[in-house]
């Protein structure tokens, strides 16, 4: 048992108010211990915290928009105030937008960079040194099968997920033998609010592809992380898509993806 003054290691989950983040928090809660749930909606966080408590965890909530420049520092300060350190970081928060880059609002597109890339990177760089010093813990980064493919009409989202996968896999190799695990999770379409927020629910590609539940992705993500896996692609269809992205020429893939994702005329 830790002494009263010794900081406890917590699982920190971003985007924890719903979807995959909420489900990973519930899976992690079964092992007991503190979990810090971070998301924008205080009400949704309160609901997630109750589910975490029922699953056996000790939840702490922080209502925060991680796209703000000082948000990662606020997460670190919050942990310190609770006498916690980040034992496991789950970088799940993110969003995408459907449409031509030249037509979509610039600020909303840059928000994808701020949240999907900058916040994830800064949180990783803030908490990773402590994990290495303790020789324990690790990071789960939520990427996407989109990271293997070109993404016309969702250009920034696809590019951001390619960054997450590349960054995660490189860190995983750097940390080999350190006691710290970095796992990248790359699911296909999931039954969450992501497609609705992105404006992509009626896109031909996403309507055609089978969708999986966030519960299934969360279970496989946590299991893969615990086994020390570098990459978790949860389904057969996602693996086939990743294979296609790695082996088919972009001269074919680019026009195919553009046709499959082109927004329908209103």
C-alpha positions in Angstrom: 0.0 0.0 0.0 1.3 3.5 -0.8 2.0 5.8 2.1 -0.5 8.7 2.7 1.9 11.2 1.0 2.9 9.0 -2.0 1.2 9.9 -5.3 -0.9 7.2 -6.8 -0.8 6.2 -10.4 -4.0 6.9 -12.3 -5.4 5.9 -15.7 -6.1 9.2 -17.5 -8.7 9.0 -20.3 -9.4 11.9 -22.7 -12.7 12.0 -24.5 -14.0 10.0 -21.7 -17.6 11.2 -21.7 -18.7 8.8 -24.4 -17.8 6.3 -27.1 -14.5 4.4 -27.0 -13.0 6.6 -24.3 -15.9 5.9 -21.9 -15.8 2.2 -22.6 -12.0 2.0 -22.1 -12.5 3.8 -18.8 -15.0 1.1 -17.7 -12.7 -1.7 -18.7 -9.8 -0.2 -16.9 -12.0 0.4 -13.8 -12.4 -3.3 -13.3 -8.7 -3.4 -12.1 -9.5 -0.8 -9.4 -7.7 2.3 -8.6 -8.1 6.0 -9.7 -9.2 7.1 -13.1 -9.1 10.7 -14.3 -11.9 11.3 -16.9 -11.4 14.3 -19.2 -13.9 15.7 -21.6 -15.8 18.9 -22.4 -19.2 18.0 -21.0 -19.5 18.0 -17.2 -22.9 16.3 -17.3 -21.7 13.5 -19.5 -18.6 13.1 -17.4 -20.7 12.7 -14.3 -22.6 9.8 -15.9 -19.4 8.2 -17.1 -17.9 8.6 -13.6 -20.9 6.7 -12.1 -20.3 3.8 -14.5 -16.6 3.8 -13.7 -17.5 3.7 -9.9 -19.9 0.8 -10.5 -17.2 -1.1 -12.4 -14.8 -0.8 -9.5 -12.8 2.3 -10.2 -12.3 5.5 -8.3 -13.2 8.3 -10.8 -12.0 11.9 -10.9 -13.5 14.2 -13.5 -12.1 17.2 -15.3 -14.4 19.2 -17.7 -11.9 20.7 -20.2 -11.6 21.5 -23.9 -8.3 19.9 -24.8 -8.1 22.0 -28.0 -7.1 25.0 -25.9 -3.4 25.6 -25.8 -3.0 25.5 -22.0 -5.3 22.4 -21.5 -2.6 19.8 -21.2 -0.9 21.8 -18.4 -4.3 22.0 -16.7 -4.5 18.2 -16.8 -1.1 17.9 -15.2 -2.0 20.4 -12.5 -5.3 18.6 -11.8 -3.4 15.3 -11.2 -0.9 17.0 -8.9 -3.7 18.6 -6.9 -5.3 15.1 -6.4 -1.9 13.6 -5.4 -1.9 11.5 -8.6 0.5 10.7 -11.4 -0.3 9.5 -14.8 0.3 5.8 -14.9 -1.6 5.1 -18.1 -2.6 7.7 -20.6 -5.4 7.0 -23.0 -5.4 9.6 -25.8 -8.9 9.2 -27.2 -10.2 12.7 -27.8 -10.5 13.7 -31.4 -12.9 14.6 -34.3 -13.1 14.9 -38.0 -14.9 16.9 -40.7 -16.4 15.9 -44.0 -15.9 18.3 -46.9 -13.4 19.9 -49.3 -10.5 21.5 -47.4 -10.9 24.7 -49.5 -14.5 25.0 -48.4 -14.6 24.0 -44.8 -14.1 26.6 -42.1 -10.4 27.2 -41.5 -10.8 27.4 -37.7 -12.7 24.1 -37.4 -10.0 22.4 -39.6 -7.2 23.8 -37.5 -9.1 22.5 -34.4 -8.5 19.0 -35.7 -4.8 19.7 -35.6 -5.1 21.2 -32.1 -7.0 18.3 -30.6 -6.0 15.2 -32.7 -2.3 16.0 -32.9 -1.1 18.8 -30.6 -3.0 17.9 -27.5 -2.2 14.2 -27.9 1.4 15.0 -28.4 1.8 17.4 -25.5 0.0 15.1 -23.1 2.3 12.3 -24.2 5.4 14.4 -23.8 4.3 15.7 -20.4 3.6 12.2 -18.9 6.0 9.9 -20.7 9.1 10.9 -18.8 7.5 10.0 -15.4 6.5 6.6 -16.8 10.0 5.9 -18.0 11.4 7.0 -14.6 9.1 4.6 -12.8 9.6 1.9 -15.5 5.9 1.2 -15.6 2.7 2.1 -17.3 2.1 3.3 -20.8 0.0 5.0 -23.4 -2.9 4.0 -25.6 -3.3 6.2 -28.6 -6.6 6.0 -30.6 -5.8 6.2 -34.3 -8.0 4.8 -37.1 -7.9 2.5 -40.1 -8.0 5.8 -41.9 -4.3 6.2 -40.9 -3.4 3.6 -43.6 -5.4 5.3 -46.4 -5.5 8.7 -48.3 -8.6 10.7 -47.3 -10.0 13.1 -49.9 -12.8 15.2 -48.4 -11.6 14.3 -44.9 -8.0 15.3 -45.5 -7.1 16.6 -42.1 -8.7 13.8 -40.2 -7.0 11.1 -42.2 -3.6 12.9 -41.9 -4.0 13.4 -38.2 -4.6 9.7 -37.7 -1.6 8.9 -39.8 0.5 11.1 -37.5 -0.9 9.3 -34.4 0.0 5.9 -35.8 3.5 6.9 -36.9 4.2 8.7 -33.7 2.9 5.8 -31.6 4.8 3.1 -33.4 8.1 5.1 -33.3 7.7 5.6 -29.5 6.9 2.0 -29.0 10.3 1.1 -30.5 12.1 3.8 -28.6 10.7 2.4 -25.4 11.5 -1.3 -26.0 12.7 -2.8 -22.8 11.9 0.3 -20.7 8.8 -1.2 -18.9 6.6 1.3 -20.7 4.1 0.2 -23.4 2.8 2.4 -26.3 -0.2 0.8 -28.1 -1.8 2.3 -31.1 -5.4 1.3 -31.8 -6.8 1.6 -35.3 -10.4 0.6 -35.6 -12.7 1.1 -38.6 -16.2 2.7 -38.3 -17.6 2.5 -34.7 -21.2 3.1 -33.5 -20.4 6.4 -31.8 -21.4 10.0 -32.4 -18.2 10.6 -34.4 -19.8 10.2 -37.9 -22.7 12.6 -36.9 -20.3 15.2 -35.6 -18.1 14.9 -38.8 -21.2 15.2 -41.0 -20.3 11.9 -42.6 -23.2 9.6 -41.5 -24.7 9.5 -45.1 -21.3 9.1 -46.9 -21.4 6.0 -49.1 -18.2 4.6 -47.7 -19.3 4.7 -44.1 -22.8 3.5 -44.9 -21.3 0.4 -46.7 -18.7 -0.6 -44.1 -19.8 -2.7 -41.1 -19.6 -0.9 -37.8 -18.5 -2.3 -34.5 -19.4 -1.3 -31.0 -17.2 0.9 -28.8 -17.4 -1.8 -26.1 -15.7 -4.3 -28.4 -12.9 -1.8 -29.5 -12.3 -0.9 -25.8 -11.9 -4.5 -24.7 -9.5 -5.3 -27.5 -7.6 -2.1 -27.0 -7.1 -2.7 -23.3 -6.2 -6.4 -23.8 -3.7 -5.5 -26.5 -2.1 -2.9 -24.3 -1.8 -5.3 -21.4 -0.1 -7.7 -23.7 2.4 -5.1 -24.8 1.2 -4.9 -28.4 2.4 -2.1 -30.6 -0.7 -2.0 -32.9 -4.2 -3.2 -32.4 -6.5 -3.4 -35.5 -9.7 -4.8 -33.9 -11.6 -6.4 -36.8 -11.0 -8.4 -39.9 -12.5 -5.6 -42.1 -10.2 -3.0 -40.6 -7.2 -5.3 -41.2 -8.3 -5.8 -44.9 -8.6 -2.0 -45.3 -5.2 -1.5 -43.7 -3.7 -4.1 -46.1 -5.3 -2.4 -49.0 -3.9 1.0 -47.9 -0.4 -0.5 -47.6 -0.3 -2.4 -50.9 -2.6 -0.7 -53.5 -1.2 2.2 -55.4 -2.4 5.7 -54.5 -3.1 6.3 -58.2 -6.0 3.9 -57.7 -6.9 4.6 -54.0 -7.1 8.4 -54.3 -9.9 8.5 -56.9 -11.7 5.6 -55.2 -11.7 7.3 -51.8 -12.7 10.6 -53.4 -15.8 8.9 -55.0 -16.6 7.0 -51.8 -16.4 10.1 -49.5 -17.5 12.9 -51.8 -20.3 14.8 -49.9 -23.7 14.5 -51.5 -25.2 17.6 -53.0 -27.8 19.0 -50.7 
